[in-house]
Amino acid sequence: MNIISSLHSNSSRNFLVWKCPVEDFNDNSILTVQPGEEALIVNNGMFMQAFKNGRYQLNTQNLPFLGYFRNRLSNGVSTFHCSIYFVSTVQTAEIFIGTSMQMRDPVQNISTKLFVRGSYTVTVENSAEFLLNLISLHVNYLAADDLKIYFGNQIQQEIISEIYKYEQENHKELLSLGSKLNEISAAISNNVGFMISKYGLRLNIFSLSALEVADDDPNRQLLEAAYVRNREREIYGQQYDSTNNDNTRSGVSNGQNDAAYVKTDVSNEMEYTEADDNQASQHMKSGRDEMAYDVKLLQLKNMLDKNLITQDEYNAVKTEILKKMI
């Protein structure tokens, strides 16, 4: 028979529940409860008494209910058989959450994968209710992060539901949701707080830290590519269509073709500006032509860096472009 006389928690600081491993203790045993925790005595699934922080002597004189648990006499020592659980009553560290969802962007009208990240903290407000109604008496140890086992799916569902609801009511572009994190977090916090309160827990903080569109989402990539093309068209005007068609015809597939393309395109651009000089010479020289030459130089340097053309080819075409710009 294993009889102990000093009872205290012996777990790490991030515990929520820790069960004393030995259930037999003798009369006049000393129970020590540290600040920030409670000790609960349970027998046969029934909660008997909770002890706040302090030092207690356990015997039938000051705790009459222990008389029901006396199970044997050994060398004149009266022993008891019941379980003692230590429950942390301080705020937990952050419990991180994350989920993903597929939804249609109400502005862009494309299906997009959205990643959501956040965290929350809780405090055990009613130790007996938490212990008996949520985790049962079969758990010997429970850390704060283990609450994901009990609430993970429910919290994820609350997040997804609230984001859908917000989008239906406000019709915001998904990329703009980051500015509404506080508003969405507050709505989710109310629902989650009510849900866990039924298990003796109080929700202290709930916050979403990120709402991000997946970088590899193919629909979003196509949309961004279209935005780039439209922006280029706005900047370069008619010149963009001419350059884009030339790119398509040339293929830009190897170093020699690229170099030839740049040479030919520069000449074409100069011919174009000279042919239309009577209509818009000043505008073209100060605006689109100047930007076009900058683009060609950047393209040329990029081809050199990728070893698509030789240094000599680069120097020759660069010299030709610079002459046109003077």
Helices and strands as residue ranges (DSSP letters): E 4-8, E 15-19, E 24-33, E 37-43, E 46-51, E 54-58, G 64-69, E 70-74, E 77-81, E 83-88, E 95-104, E 111-124, H 127-130, I 131-135, E 141-143, G 144-146, H 147-170, G 174-180, H 181-197, E 201-213, H 218-236, H 238-250, H 255-275, H 277-283, I 284-288, H 289-305, H 311-325
